[in-house]
């Protein structure tokens, strides 16, 4: 089947390459000519494990190509919308201008038997609105909503072998049959397929992100209590995680969540609920967001405490600038935010990350960056782990102790062995421990 993917960012580039891997003839469309040029050479414009290999394979096979011209994709049978839906600059609502622009550009070039399939995370009601716009333009193209559930760092596997596939479709349409053909390979392995209406499909994604964010903020709220009463939040999480109704995943207390999805999606969900007159239904998400942001403040407080009341002119190493490991994404990154706050207080920050330095430099050019880990650690008064990269989890406390000036470490992800670090002479500080 010939498929187009409109928007070739984190979501679209992976989806395009994965669809080519499944055997389809895929054309990716993006307005950024530099990005299109790199993708056309089989180069990933961002760090995502497994994506470069998938791109090179697709381009070499001839099944995958990229363009800046929407007209080049006009004869595709299926058009996936994978453009960004960032937070509005002046409100918590989702900015749909890229979705609107993609639809406006598609309508004049697609045939009546095409299917336009939304992948982007959008406020509930968007799919129905797009379908109405396409009908009003005189087109017979059908709209479906097929939300993505990708985890950065695992996006290739999550696309090729998802844990579920959801179709939001109109009654009596052809979209189910077409999408079954698109996903014939994964569906043949027994992956669950759920067919819903538009609104339910849109809510599946926002509800899933809201639930995950709530679970993370819940354990971080427990960490706040644990610090006051002297409990260990990691043992607490282990104990309640044995309850099958709760589960242990996403119960890791620390500096909270970030990235381009969870923070802006829960804010957009709250904003949409307010528009629908049901703000009270998700009012708890405001506190979820507040708890999450408080964890960053807490690390700055702890840094100030362990350094004797002031971070001014103290050399502080921040280990991790991406919002999660195995990614170069620094959007709403807790680690990068903490580094910027400490720098603003006069600390001599050394910010380091295996993949995220260049993207971090774009957002915070004022920060001092150091790519070499040993150089970053040299003569540090304080080490703060903010992203749980494997190389940071595997640090040798004895080796680090030989480099730093002050043997103190704040474990912002609670992933280090406290006893190992204390045995090496460090003051170890965890969150909620």
N, C-alpha and C positions, 0 to 999 in steps of 0.2 A: 504494500500500500504506500502511496505517496503521502507524506506527512510534512507539515511545516510546524516549526516551533518559533513563536514570536516572543522575542526577548531571550538573550543568551547570557544571563548572569548566572548566579549560583544554581538556581533551579533549572533554567532553560538549557544551559550548556550540557548539564548532566543528562537531562531528559532527552535532548536531541541525540547525544552519543549513545544512550541506552536504547533508544528506538532503532537506531541503525544496527546496533548489536543484535536486536531481535529480528533483523532481516528486512526492515522497512527502508524505503527510499526517503531520506530526510533532508530538508533544507531548513537551516536556522537563519532567522532574520533578526538583525539588531541595528540600531541607529548609529552605533559607535564603529567607525571604519577601522580603527586600530584593533579593536577587539575581534572584529570579523577577520581581519588579516591574520591575526595570531591563530584563531580557531581554524582558519582555512589551511594553515600549515600543520595542524594537529597539535598545537600548543595550548595548554590550559591557561587562561588569563588570571587564575587564582589557584591556590593550593587546595587540592582535594585528592586524597589517595586513590589511585586506580583510574582517575579521569584521563591523564595524559595518554596512557596505553589505549584506553577506549577510543579517544579522539583519533589517535594515529591509525588505529585499525579501521575506523569508520571512513576516514578521509582516503586512506590507501585503497579501500575496497570500492570507492566510488559511490557508496550508499549515503555518504554524509558530506554536505557542503554548506557553505554559509554565504550570506549576501546582506547588503544594506537595502536592497530593493524589494519592497513587499510584492510588487508585480511578479517577481520571479517565482513566488510561491502560490500564485493564483490558481494553478491547476491541481494543487494538493487536495486530497479528499477530506483530510482532517487537519484542522489548524488548532494547535495548542497555544493558549495564552499563558505565558510564563513571565510576564513583566512584573516589576516591583510594585508593592503597595506600601510605601513608607508612611510614617506618621506625618500628619500635616504640621507645618511649621508653627501654626498659631493655635493648634488644638490637639486633642488626643485622637481625633478621628483619622481614619485611613485616607491617604491621598490617592484617589483613583484616576488621576489625570493620565497616567501611562496606560491603564486599562482602556480608558475612553479613547485615547489616541490610537491604540492598537485596533480597536473595533472599527473606528472611523476609517482607518487605512485599509482594513480587510474588506469591508462591505462592497466597495466598487469592483474588486478583482476576483471574488470567489463565485463559483457557480451555485445554483439553487440546491444542488444535491450535497453540498459540503456540510460538514459538522464542525462547529466552533466549540472547542472544549477548554473550559477554564481550568487552569492549574493554580493560579495565584490565590493567596489568602485574601478574601474580600468580606466586607460586611454582608450579613444576610439580606437578601433582596437584590443583590447585584446581578445575579444570573437572570432573574426574571426581567430586570430592567434592560439588560443587553439583548435578550430575546425580543423584547418589544421594539427596541431600536432597530434591530435587523428586519423585523416584519414591517415596520413603518417605512423603511427604505425600499420596500418592494422586493426584498430578497426572500427566497425560500429556504435559505440555510438554517439548519437546526442548531440549537445551543444545548450543551451539556456541561455539567460541572463535575470535575474529577480531581478532588483535592489531593495535594501531595503531603506525604508524611516523612520527609527526608530529615535525616540527622547529618549535619555537617561532619565530615570525617568518615561517614558511612554511606554517603549519598548514592554511590554507584550500586552497592548491594541493595540499598533500600528501594532503588528504582527497578532493578532487575528481579529482585526477589522480595517484594513488599509483604508486610504481614497482613494487609487487606487492600482491596481495590474497591473504591466507592464511585458509583455513577449517580449523579443527580440529573434526572432527565424529565422531559415533559411526557404526559400520557400519550400513548399511541404513536410515538415517534420511531425513527430508525436508529437513534443514537446507540441503543444497547447493542444491537447487532454489529454496528460499526466498531464500537469500543471492544467488544468481544474479539473481533478480528485483530485489533491493535494489540491487545494483551493476550493473544492466543497462547503464546509460550508460557508466561507465568501462570495463567489460569489452568493450563494442562497439568501443572504440578500440584494442584489442589488448593491454591491460595484462595481464601474466601473472597467472594464478590458480593457486594451489597448494592442493590438498586433502590434509590430513594427519589424523593422530589428535590427540586432545587434547594429549597430552604434548609432541608435536613442535611444535604451534602455540604452546604456552606457552613452550617453549625458544627458539623463533625470536626472540622479542622480547628475552628476557634474554641470549641468546647474542650478538645484534647489539649490544646496549648494552655488553656485556662486551668485545667485540672493539674497538669504537670507543674505549672508555676505555683499553684496553690500547695501542692505537696512539698515542693522545695521550700517555700516560705514557711510552711507549718513547722518543718524540722528546724529551720533557722529561728523561728519564734521560741521553740523549745530550747535552742542553744542559748538564747537570751536569758531564759529562766535558769538553765543549768549553770551559767556563769555566776549567778547570784547565790544559788544554794550549794554550789560545789559538786554538782553531778557531772557525769560524762555523757555528752549527747551522742557520741558514737556508740556507746554501749546501750543507750536508750533506743537508738535507731535499730540496733541489732535485735533487741528484745521485742519491740513492737513489730519489726519487719517479719518475724516468724509467723505472725498472724496472716493467714492467706488472704484475708479480706483487705489487708493493708499492703503487704509486700515490702521488700527492702529497697527496691530500686527507686531512685530519686529521693531517698531519705538521707542524703549526705549533706550535713551542715557545713557551712563555709561562708564564702563572701557572696554567694547568690548567683543568679543567672544573668545572662546578657545575650548578645547576639542580635541578629536582624529579625528575629521572629517573636520569641516569648514576650519581651518587654512591650514592643509596639502593638502586638496582637491583643494582649489583655487590655491595653488602654483603648484600642479601637473597639473592642467588644463592649467595654463600659460605655464608650461614647455612643455606639449604636443602640445599646439598650436604653440609654437616656432618650434618644430620638424616638424610640418605639414606645416611650412612656413606661418603661419597666426598669428604670435605673436601680430600684431597690433590689431587683432580682440578682444582680451581680455586684452589689455595693461592696461585698467582701473583697473584690478584686482590687479595689483602691488600697485596702490594707495589705494585700498580698504584694502590691507594688511598693508600698511604703516600707514593709519589712525588708524587702529585697535591697532597697537603697540604703537602709540603715546599716546593713552589714558592711558596706564600704566605709561608712563613717566609723564603725566600730574598729576596723583595722587601723585607721588613722589615729583613733584614740589609744589603741594598744601600743602603736609605734611611739606615740608621745610619752606614754607611761614608762615603757621599758627603757627609753632614752633619757629618763630623768626629768621629764616635764616639758621638753622642747625638742623638736626635730631640726631646728635651725642649724645649718652648716654641718649636720650629721650626714655621713655617707650611707645611703640606704639603697640596697639592691632590690629591685622588683623583678621577680622571676615569673614572667608570663604576661604578655600583652594581648593575646587573642582571648576571646571569651570562652574558648574551650580548646583542648589539645587537638592535634591533627587537622588544623585549619589555619588560614591566615586572616580570618575575619575578626576585625577589631571593633565592629559596630556595638555600641553600648557595652563595651567590655569592662567588667569590674576592675580587672588588673590595671588597665590603662587609666581608668578613672582615678584609682588609688594613687598611681604614680603622679598624675597631674595634680592631685590635691596636695600630696607631700611636697612636690616641687613648688607649689604656690605658697607653702608655709616656710619655704627657705631651705628645704633639705637638698643635699647634693645627691640627686637621684641618678642611679645607673639602671636604665630600663633595658631589659633583654628578653628575647624570645626566639625560638628556632625558626619561625616562619613569618612573624607578624611585624617586624620592625619597620619595613618600608610603608606598610599601610598605616601603622601607628604614627609614623613621622608626618604623613599627610594630615592627620587629624590634630596632632599635637607637636608641631615643629619645634616648640620651645624646650622639649624634653631632651636630656642627654641620653643617647642610645649607645649600647655596647653589644656587638654581636658575639664577641668571644666571652664564653661563660666564666673562665678563670679570671680574665681581666676585669669583668664586671664584679666578681666577688672580692677582688684584691682590696684589702684595707677597708672593707665594709664595717660600719658600726652596727648594722642591722640587715638581716636578710628576710625578705617577705616572699613566700611562695603564693602566687595568685592564680596560676594555671597549671593543672596537673599533668604537664608533659612527662613522658616516660623518663627523659633524661633528668628531670628535676626530682621525680619520685625515687630515682635510683642514685641520687647523689650520695657520695661517701662522706659521712660527717667528719671523719678524721682529716680527709683531704680539704674539705671546706674550712675546717678549723685552722689549717696551716695558712690559709689565704686571708681570712678576715681579720680585722682589728678587734672587733667585739663579737664574741661568740653568742649571738642571740638570733633566734629565728622565729618568725611568726608563720605558722602553717595555715594559710588561708583556705586550704581545701581539706585539712585533716587527713592527709594521705601519707604522712611520714610516720615513722616509728618513734614515738616520744622517748622511749628508753634508750634507743640507739643514739639519739642526738644528745640526750642528757649524759650518757656514759662518755661521750666524746667531749664533754665539758661545756655544752651549749645550754643556755636558758631556752627551753622550748615552750612556745606559747601557741596553743591551739584555740579554736573558736568553739566555745561551749564545752570545754574540757577542763 
